[in-house]
Amino acid sequence: MNMPADRLTTLEIRSAEQEKTIEELSGQIAEQWQVIERMQRKLDALTDRFLALEEQSAPDVPVTKPPHW
């Protein structure tokens, strides 16, 4: 089975373009993963800060029955 030279060339070009696209997408995924990790660290820090502030400001309220009971 012989392929015409132009068809083989077309397939090689297409393969090279797809390889380039895959490399670009891989780079973008890596960048997005770094952004996600950075955002997760910030969210964790804010959560810890919020919980600490909440503990400081909210006194323990005893559970009692309302006056109409």
Secondary structure, 3 states (H helix, E strand, C coil): CCCCHHHHHHHHHHHHHHHHHHHHHHHHHHHHHHHHHHHHHHHHHHHHHHHHHHHHHCCCCCCCCCCCC
